[in-house]
């Protein structure tokens, strides 16, 4: 009996979980203990511009209380801060701190190193092909996925 190949979607999901696990361990080793993929997505989203808690919740497709809990955790970790809206000081915006920007830089370096390691083990052509497949799938991402993650300017 021959071994059955893993379904493509299952392999993709397992690869994603493996990548995220490696990233979380790397971030902890670099001083960002407890860092999560969701926090990374928030930092990339807020890197575009500070936004209100309600705006953040909408972009993340979550409730305002859920976003508040996430922002509170990220504030405690020093990744974001709440600041007054310049046009209306009664309103508060969430913005990335220097530590948050540092976390994004560390994560991006990990992403690049992960890809380089794959290229060394499997060959640059194989990794370029995999990237082409992933980018094709990602190009069909719904507009709800933040532009900072999609790499395009769709609303």
N, C-alpha and C positions, 0 to 999 in steps of 0.2 A: 504494500500500500504506500503510495507516494504522499509526501507531506503536502498539505494544502496551504496555498499562499494566504497570507493575511489579507482580508479585504482592504482596499485602498483607504477608505475612510477610517477604518480601525487603525491602520498603520500611521495615518496622519495624526489621529488623536493621541496615540501612544507617543509619537515623536514630539508632539506639542507638550505633553505632560513631562516627558523626559527633559526637554529643553527648559521648561519652567522650573523643574526641580534643580537642575544644574545652576540656573540663574539665581534662584533663591539662596542656594548654598554659597555661590560666589559673592553675592551681595552681603551676606552675613559675614563672610571672611574679610570683606572690605569695610566692615564697620556699619553696615546697614541691616542689622538683625531685625527680623520680622518683616522685611520688605516683601511686598507681594506684586504679582503681575497687575492687579487692579490699581495699586498705588502707582506703578509705572505708567499705566494708561492715563491716570489722572494727571500726573506730572507732565506728560507729553501734551495732553489736552490744555492744561493751564499754561504751558509754555507758549501757546499761541497768544494768550492774553489772560489777565486775571478775569474772573467772572463771579457772579453772585452764586450763592449756594443753590438757589432755585434753577439758575441756568446750568450749573454743573449737574444737578440731578436730572434735568431734562436731557442733556447731552449723553449722560450715562444710562439713561432709561431706567432710573430708579426713583424711589420716593424721596422727598426732601428729608424726612427723618433718617432714611438710609444713607443719604449723602452726608448729612450732618454727622452721623456716627463715623463714617469713613474720614471725613475732614478732621474730626476730633482726634482720631487715631494718628492721622498724618501730622497734625499740629503737634501732638505730644512727641512724635518722632523727629520734629524739627524740619519736616519736609515742606510744609506749607504754613502760611499765616493768614489770619483774617485782618484786613485793613479797611479803613474808611474809603468809600467811593468818593473820588475828588469832586464830582458834580453834586453829590447829595450825601453829606457826611453822616446822615442817619443810616444809610445803607452800608453793608459790609461786603467786601469782595474777598475771594480766596485767591492767593497768589503764591507762586513757588518761591521758596527761600533759597539762599546760596547752597545750603545743604541739599535741598531738593534738586537743584541744578547739578550738584556734584553726583547725586545718585543717578541721574539720567546719564551723565558722562561715563560713570562706572559701568552702567548697564550697556551702553552703546559699545564700549570697549569689549565687554564680554561677548556681545553679539558678533562683532568682527572677529574675535579670537575663535569663537565657536565655528564660524564659517571657514576660517583659515585652517583649523584643525581638520574639518571634514575634507577640505581640498587636499591636504597633505596625506590623509588616509585613503581617500577614494579617487583623487584626481580632480584637477580644476575643471575639466570638461563635465564630469559627472555633477559637480556642485553647481556649475553654471546651468546645466539642464534642470536640476532640482529647483534652483531659484526661478527659472523661467516658468516652471509648472506652478510653483507657489504664488508667484506674482500674477499669473493668469487667474488663479482661483481668487486671490485677494482683490483683483480688479473688479470682481463681481460683488464685492462686499456691499451691504446695504448702506445707504446714506447715514444711518444711525451710527455707523462706525466713525469715530472722529477723524477729520481730515488729517490731523497730525499722525495718525496711525496708518491711514490709507496712502499717504504720500501724494495726495492730489488736492484739488481745490473745489470738489463738489460740495454744495451746501449741505 
